Amino acid sequence: MMYMVRSPTVGMEPHMGVLTIHGSADEIIPVEDAVEFAKIIPNHKLHIIEGANHGYTSHQAELALVALNFIRTGLQEGKDKP
């Protein structure tokens, strides 16, 4: 029961786009967790940054670019809908 209260999937609209960015060298959360998360979330995009650790120490520019592109794409798709 407590899991459902904390689940990030509770209350999500099915059409809502979700982006997960995960580092392949994350030493805190295994990349497999991100892959499993992607399987249960509808309308989900998973982007794995090769070599990035949990803090994206040497991959900040790629992290920002991926996030900005996701936001831009979502905004553009929103404009295309009536």
Backbone as ProteinMPNN parsed JSONL, in Angstrom:
{"seq_chain_A": "MMYMVRSPTVGMEPHMGVLTIHGSADEIIPVEDAVEFAKIIPNHKLHIIEGANHGYTSHQAELALVALNFIRTGLQEGKDKP", "coords_chain_A": {"N_chain_A": [[0.82, -1.192, 0.0], [1.883, 1.299, 0.86], [3.805, 1.574, -1.084], [2.313, 2.229, -3.362], [1.438, 4.791, -2.708], [3.761, 6.252, -2.851], [4.591, 5.795, -5.398], [5.81, 6.896, -8.521], [4.139, 6.685, -10.654], [1.494, 6.981, -9.981], [-1.396, 8.804, -10.512], [-0.573, 9.913, -12.897], [-1.153, 11.343, -16.07], [-2.111, 9.55, -18.973], [-1.21, 10.535, -21.445], [0.901, 12.133, -20.855], [4.202, 13.097, -21.381], [7.239, 11.525, -20.484], [10.543, 11.773, -19.418], [13.465, 10.04, -18.766], [16.702, 10.4, -17.777], [19.699, 8.792, -17.573], [22.805, 7.82, -16.196], [25.252, 5.629, -17.516], [27.294, 4.806, -15.89], [26.428, 5.145, -13.323], [26.886, 5.057, -9.942], [25.23, 4.809, -7.806], [22.462, 4.352, -8.363], [21.469, 1.633, -10.178], [21.656, 1.25, -13.735], [19.884, -0.546, -14.749], [17.617, -0.217, -13.202], [16.494, 2.105, -14.251], [15.828, 1.194, -16.772], [13.867, -0.725, -16.147], [11.962, 0.968, -14.969], [11.234, 2.442, -17.203], [9.755, 0.575, -18.582], [7.293, 0.469, -17.305], [6.077, 2.908, -17.497], [3.874, 4.759, -19.411], [4.252, 6.374, -22.608], [6.988, 7.078, -22.504], [10.398, 8.121, -22.538], [13.62, 6.96, -22.541], [16.87, 7.924, -21.936], [20.141, 7.057, -22.023], [23.166, 8.116, -20.817], [26.253, 7.491, -21.879], [28.925, 6.529, -19.847], [28.41, 8.406, -17.883], [28.275, 9.384, -14.466], [26.46, 9.296, -11.292], [26.124, 12.004, -10.68], [26.514, 13.199, -13.099], [29.004, 14.285, -13.649], [31.056, 14.786, -15.641], [29.465, 15.165, -17.799], [27.616, 17.182, -18.094], [26.853, 19.002, -20.116], [25.767, 17.347, -22.128], [23.646, 16.24, -20.691], [22.053, 18.539, -20.237], [21.451, 19.22, -22.906], [19.965, 16.993, -23.819], [17.728, 17.138, -22.109], [16.7, 19.702, -22.783], [16.093, 19.311, -25.514], [14.06, 17.4, -25.285], [12.082, 18.888, -23.969], [11.66, 20.93, -25.874], [10.69, 19.404, -28.033], [8.309, 18.424, -26.907], [6.924, 20.837, -26.525], [6.637, 21.663, -29.183], [5.078, 19.575, -30.218], [2.776, 20.046, -28.758], [1.916, 22.432, -29.877], [1.167, 21.579, -32.362], [-1.168, 20.218, -31.947], [-4.724, 20.473, -31.963]], "CA_chain_A": [[0.0, 0.0, 0.0], [2.753, 2.47, 0.93], [4.473, 1.711, -2.374], [1.419, 2.933, -4.279], [1.41, 6.201, -2.328], [5.022, 6.856, -3.281], [4.884, 5.452, -6.783], [5.762, 8.031, -9.445], [3.147, 6.457, -11.705], [0.153, 7.285, -9.482], [-1.919, 10.111, -10.89], [-0.026, 10.406, -14.167], [-2.014, 11.313, -17.244], [-1.516, 8.626, -19.945], [-0.596, 11.239, -22.571], [2.013, 12.933, -20.358], [5.518, 12.612, -21.763], [8.175, 11.358, -19.374], [11.933, 11.566, -19.816], [14.431, 9.618, -17.764], [18.092, 10.456, -18.228], [20.448, 7.994, -16.599], [24.2, 7.574, -16.545], [25.61, 4.211, -17.563], [28.262, 4.549, -14.822], [25.833, 5.593, -12.055], [27.346, 4.187, -8.866], [24.223, 4.789, -6.742], [21.256, 3.693, -8.882], [21.846, 0.864, -11.365], [20.979, 1.612, -14.978], [18.786, -1.502, -14.922], [16.427, 0.362, -12.569], [15.909, 3.043, -15.217], [15.241, 0.377, -17.838], [12.624, -1.284, -15.608], [11.047, 2.095, -14.812], [10.75, 2.785, -18.545], [8.792, -0.436, -19.017], [5.981, 0.62, -16.675], [5.565, 4.258, -17.707], [3.466, 5.004, -20.796], [4.757, 7.591, -23.256], [8.256, 7.286, -21.811], [11.646, 8.107, -23.298], [14.798, 6.716, -21.71], [18.135, 8.286, -22.571], [21.277, 6.667, -21.195], [24.388, 8.834, -21.176], [27.384, 6.585, -21.708], [30.034, 6.987, -19.021], [28.008, 9.392, -16.869], [28.037, 8.898, -13.111], [25.194, 9.755, -10.712], [26.059, 13.47, -10.725], [26.811, 13.636, -14.472], [30.147, 15.169, -13.425], [31.717, 15.186, -16.891], [28.473, 15.052, -18.875], [26.581, 18.19, -17.839], [26.379, 19.589, -21.377], [24.885, 16.371, -22.778], [22.447, 16.18, -19.857], [21.239, 19.727, -20.539], [20.988, 19.14, -24.29], [18.907, 15.978, -23.901], [16.542, 17.682, -21.435], [16.154, 20.796, -23.596], [15.488, 18.751, -26.726], [12.804, 16.765, -24.885], [11.125, 19.973, -23.707], [11.336, 21.567, -27.164], [9.845, 18.48, -28.792], [6.991, 18.44, -26.273], [6.272, 22.112, -26.829], [6.28, 21.659, -30.598], [3.946, 18.66, -30.387], [1.622, 20.726, -28.188], [1.461, 23.438, -30.847], [0.59, 20.886, -33.511], [-2.473, 19.659, -31.591], [-5.782, 21.499, -31.923]], "C_chain_A": [[0.866, 1.259, 0.0], [3.477, 2.679, -0.4], [3.606, 2.506, -3.344], [1.362, 4.428, -3.969], [2.64, 6.915, -2.862], [5.353, 6.61, -4.747], [4.792, 6.677, -7.686], [4.71, 7.874, -10.539], [1.731, 6.819, -11.269], [-0.241, 8.698, -9.891], [-1.37, 10.679, -12.187], [-1.075, 10.314, -15.265], [-1.348, 10.418, -18.293], [-0.797, 9.32, -21.101], [0.642, 12.047, -22.156], [3.348, 12.306, -20.768], [6.448, 12.573, -20.565], [9.554, 11.081, -19.944], [12.722, 11.119, -18.603], [15.799, 9.682, -18.421], [18.908, 9.76, -17.158], [21.867, 7.783, -17.098], [24.521, 6.096, -16.515], [26.585, 3.832, -16.454], [27.748, 5.043, -13.467], [26.196, 4.588, -10.968], [26.326, 4.065, -7.73], [22.964, 4.043, -7.178], [21.634, 2.95, -10.158], [21.023, 1.269, -12.591], [19.801, 0.672, -15.245], [17.491, -0.989, -14.276], [15.722, 1.327, -13.524], [15.224, 2.283, -16.351], [13.911, -0.215, -17.371], [11.564, -0.2, -15.441], [10.419, 2.446, -16.158], [9.682, 1.808, -19.032], [7.393, -0.198, -18.459], [5.346, 1.989, -16.9], [5.138, 4.413, -19.166], [4.073, 6.302, -21.314], [6.09, 8.032, -22.655], [9.431, 7.245, -22.777], [12.783, 7.942, -22.302], [16.035, 7.074, -22.51], [19.256, 7.939, -21.603], [22.51, 7.39, -21.715], [25.571, 7.932, -20.841], [28.491, 7.24, -20.887], [29.662, 7.958, -17.919], [27.78, 8.718, -15.52], [26.733, 9.49, -12.582], [25.028, 11.272, -10.776], [26.339, 14.051, -12.099], [28.022, 14.572, -14.488], [30.784, 15.674, -14.71], [30.757, 15.19, -18.073], [27.345, 16.066, -18.737], [26.007, 18.77, -19.135], [25.422, 18.638, -22.09], [23.573, 16.237, -22.008], [21.504, 17.334, -20.187], [20.657, 19.654, -21.944], [19.834, 18.149, -24.44], [17.617, 16.509, -23.276], [15.896, 18.792, -22.262], [15.485, 20.287, -24.864], [14.149, 18.083, -26.422], [11.724, 17.823, -24.657], [10.699, 20.645, -25.006], [10.4, 20.697, -27.992], [8.429, 18.466, -28.225], [6.228, 19.714, -26.557], [5.811, 22.162, -28.276], [5.081, 20.75, -30.847], [2.67, 19.28, -29.832], [1.052, 21.771, -29.121], [0.738, 22.793, -32.019], [-0.789, 20.308, -33.219], [-3.502, 20.776, -31.506], [-6.22, 21.829, -30.511]], "O_chain_A": [[0.614, 2.184, -0.772], [3.735, 3.814, -0.8], [4.112, 3.363, -4.069], [1.247, 5.243, -4.885], [2.554, 8.069, -3.281], [6.315, 7.176, -5.267], [3.811, 7.418, -7.627], [4.423, 8.824, -11.267], [0.848, 6.95, -12.117], [0.489, 9.658, -9.646], [-1.675, 11.819, -12.537], [-1.794, 9.32, -15.37], [-0.137, 10.513, -18.488], [0.13, 8.751, -21.677], [1.348, 12.583, -23.01], [3.585, 11.123, -20.525], [6.443, 13.48, -19.732], [9.712, 10.254, -20.842], [12.659, 11.741, -17.542], [16.026, 9.097, -19.48], [18.819, 10.097, -15.977], [22.092, 7.59, -18.293], [24.113, 5.385, -15.597], [26.695, 2.655, -16.11], [28.539, 5.327, -12.567], [25.855, 3.409, -11.064], [26.539, 3.299, -6.79], [22.458, 3.196, -6.442], [22.075, 3.573, -11.123], [19.84, 1.589, -12.48], [18.832, 1.059, -15.898], [16.396, -1.293, -14.751], [14.493, 1.354, -13.591], [14.165, 2.69, -16.829], [12.934, -0.207, -18.12], [10.392, -0.429, -15.741], [9.22, 2.713, -16.242], [8.804, 2.182, -19.81], [6.408, -0.615, -19.067], [4.192, 2.202, -16.529], [5.954, 4.22, -20.067], [4.368, 7.213, -20.542], [6.288, 9.206, -22.341], [9.458, 6.444, -23.711], [12.89, 8.698, -21.337], [16.229, 6.589, -23.625], [19.312, 8.467, -20.492], [22.856, 7.293, -22.892], [25.848, 7.649, -19.675], [28.936, 8.349, -21.184], [30.51, 8.307, -17.097], [27.183, 7.645, -15.431], [25.985, 10.115, -13.333], [23.91, 11.768, -10.913], [26.398, 15.271, -12.252], [28.057, 15.536, -15.252], [31.025, 16.874, -14.849], [31.19, 15.215, -19.225], [26.235, 15.828, -19.214], [24.801, 19.0, -19.231], [24.386, 19.064, -22.6], [22.506, 16.133, -22.614], [20.307, 17.132, -20.39], [19.492, 19.993, -22.149], [18.844, 18.439, -25.111], [16.537, 16.35, -23.846], [14.675, 18.816, -22.422], [14.423, 20.78, -25.246], [13.209, 18.187, -27.211], [10.588, 17.665, -25.103], [9.513, 20.901, -25.216], [9.437, 21.189, -28.581], [7.457, 18.493, -28.98], [5.022, 19.681, -26.803], [4.717, 22.647, -28.566], [4.172, 21.108, -31.597], [1.59, 19.061, -30.381], [-0.161, 21.979, -29.157], [-0.18, 23.375, -32.597], [-1.51, 19.943, -34.147], [-3.207, 21.878, -31.044], [-7.099, 22.669, -30.318]]}, "name": "protein", "num_of_chains": 1, "seq": "MMYMVRSPTVGMEPHMGVLTIHGSADEIIPVEDAVEFAKIIPNHKLHIIEGANHGYTSHQAELALVALNFIRTGLQEGKDKP"}
